[in-house]
Amino acid sequence: MKKNVGSIDKGVRIVIAIIAAGVFFTGTVTGVLGYVALGVAAIMLATTFMSSCPIYSILGMNSCPMSDKK
């Protein structure tokens, strides 16, 4: 997969994942919405560690400065 997620984008995704998981595990959000928040957290972490976002690929976006130099 082509890398299209930059370092600032990764930081934002990690913060979103921590917040989404936090609201689930503290019981702030429960039920279906809680599981959606947990799913969002998992997707954010997965795209951070892979450095690739499928939605960015579909939209033609790229926040990774290294791939522009190649």
Secondary structure, 3 states (H helix, E strand, C coil): CCCCCCHHHHHHHHHHHHHHHHHHHCCCCCHHHHHHHHHHHHHHHHHHHHCCCHHHHHHCCCCCHHHHHC
